[in-house]
Amino acid sequence: MAARNSAAVADDLHARAFEIERIFDAPRSLVFEAWADPQRAARWWGPQGFTTLSLDMDMRQGGHYRHSMRSPQGTVHTKRGVFREVRRPELLVFTYAWEDDSGELGPETIVTVRLFEQGSATRLTLHQGTFDSVSSCDSHRSGWSGALERYAAYVAALP
């Protein structure tokens, strides 16, 4: 019986985290800087159709970020967090939480972005978890998938 309970907990935790992988036809240093530079990140960070209103980012261990964006329906969404680890050009680890209208934070998750050289290309993996619900996890997976499509288009257009 304990083995079943452990397996159920493991399955539930797995369902409340995700990993996305993408390959970019660009050097790792360029792929990293498209994320690390706030002016560049503001051009792609957010789901398809969202527009960045503001992005403040201090990308160093212990540094903070705050990103406000408008949905196609006009709703403003704000997320913020703290960079736990920054190793240029290979690793970013940061907290991620939505901020409500009164400035209070919702449940916090951890995002880990790893960049690997793959010949002249770069393989990116993004892991986020653990969410408080499967639906929240699925929503973030969808949002990051759209953001990474925007990111890929942005990186492809860089000289």
C-alpha positions in Angstrom: 0.0 0.0 0.0 2.8 2.5 0.8 4.3 1.9 -2.6 1.1 2.9 -4.3 0.8 6.0 -2.2 4.5 6.9 -3.1 3.8 6.3 -6.8 0.6 8.4 -6.7 2.5 11.3 -5.0 5.3 11.0 -7.6 2.8 11.0 -10.5 1.0 14.0 -9.0 4.3 16.0 -8.6 5.3 15.1 -12.2 1.9 16.3 -13.4 2.5 19.7 -11.6 5.9 20.4 -13.3 7.0 20.5 -16.9 10.0 20.8 -19.2 10.1 22.3 -22.7 13.1 21.9 -25.1 13.9 24.0 -28.1 16.8 24.2 -30.5 18.0 27.6 -31.8 20.2 28.1 -34.8 22.4 30.6 -33.0 25.4 30.6 -30.6 24.8 30.0 -26.9 26.1 33.4 -25.9 23.6 35.2 -28.2 20.7 33.0 -27.1 21.6 33.8 -23.4 21.9 37.5 -24.0 18.5 37.6 -25.7 17.2 36.5 -22.4 19.5 38.4 -20.0 19.2 41.9 -21.6 15.9 43.4 -20.3 15.4 45.5 -23.5 15.7 42.3 -25.6 13.7 40.1 -23.2 10.9 42.7 -23.3 10.4 42.0 -27.0 9.5 38.3 -26.5 8.8 37.5 -22.9 5.2 36.6 -22.6 2.6 34.4 -24.4 1.7 35.0 -28.0 -0.3 38.2 -28.4 0.9 39.7 -25.1 2.6 43.1 -25.0 5.3 44.0 -22.4 4.4 47.2 -20.5 7.4 47.2 -18.2 10.3 44.9 -17.4 12.8 45.6 -14.6 15.5 43.0 -14.3 18.7 42.8 -12.3 20.1 39.5 -13.6 22.5 38.4 -10.9 22.3 36.0 -8.0 19.9 37.6 -5.6 18.7 40.2 -8.2 15.0 40.8 -8.8 12.8 41.0 -11.8 9.3 42.4 -12.3 7.4 42.1 -15.6 4.0 43.6 -16.5 2.3 42.6 -19.7 -1.1 43.2 -21.3 -3.1 40.3 -22.8 -4.9 40.6 -26.1 -8.1 41.1 -24.1 -6.5 44.1 -22.3 -5.9 42.5 -18.9 -2.6 43.4 -17.2 -0.6 40.5 -15.7 2.4 41.0 -13.5 5.0 38.4 -12.5 8.1 38.8 -10.4 10.8 36.8 -8.7 14.4 36.5 -7.7 17.3 35.1 -9.6 18.7 32.3 -7.5 21.5 31.3 -9.9 23.0 33.0 -13.0 25.9 31.3 -14.8 26.5 33.0 -18.2 25.9 31.7 -20.8 24.6 28.3 -19.5 22.1 28.6 -16.6 19.4 30.7 -15.1 17.4 29.7 -12.0 14.7 32.1 -10.8 11.5 32.2 -8.7 8.3 33.0 -10.5 5.0 34.3 -8.9 2.1 36.3 -10.1 1.4 39.6 -8.4 -2.2 40.6 -7.8 -3.6 44.2 -8.0 -2.7 44.8 -4.3 1.0 43.7 -4.8 0.5 40.3 -3.0 2.2 37.3 -4.6 0.6 34.1 -5.5 2.2 30.6 -5.2 5.9 30.6 -6.1 7.5 28.2 -8.6 11.0 27.7 -9.7 12.1 28.1 -13.3 15.4 26.6 -14.5 16.7 27.5 -18.0 19.7 25.5 -19.3 21.6 26.3 -22.5 23.7 23.7 -24.2 26.1 24.1 -27.2 25.0 21.8 -30.0 27.5 22.5 -32.7 26.8 26.0 -33.9 23.3 25.8 -32.5 22.0 26.0 -28.9 19.6 23.6 -27.1 17.5 25.3 -24.5 15.6 23.4 -21.8 13.1 25.2 -19.5 11.7 23.5 -16.4 9.1 25.0 -14.1 7.4 23.5 -11.0 6.1 22.6 -8.7 2.6 24.1 -9.2 -0.3 24.0 -6.8 -2.5 22.4 -9.4 -2.3 20.6 -12.7 -4.4 23.3 -14.4 -2.0 26.0 -13.3 0.9 23.8 -14.6 -0.8 23.4 -18.0 -1.5 27.1 -18.3 2.1 27.9 -17.7 3.3 25.3 -20.1 1.1 26.9 -22.8 2.3 30.4 -21.9 6.0 29.4 -22.1 5.4 27.5 -25.3 4.0 30.7 -26.9 6.8 32.8 -25.3 9.5 30.5 -26.7 8.0 30.7 -30.2 8.3 34.5 -29.9 11.8 34.0 -28.5 12.8 31.8 -31.4 11.6 34.4 -33.9 13.4 37.1 -32.1 16.7 35.2 -31.9 16.4 34.2 -35.6 16.2 37.9 -36.6 19.3 38.9 -34.6 22.4 39.6 -36.7 
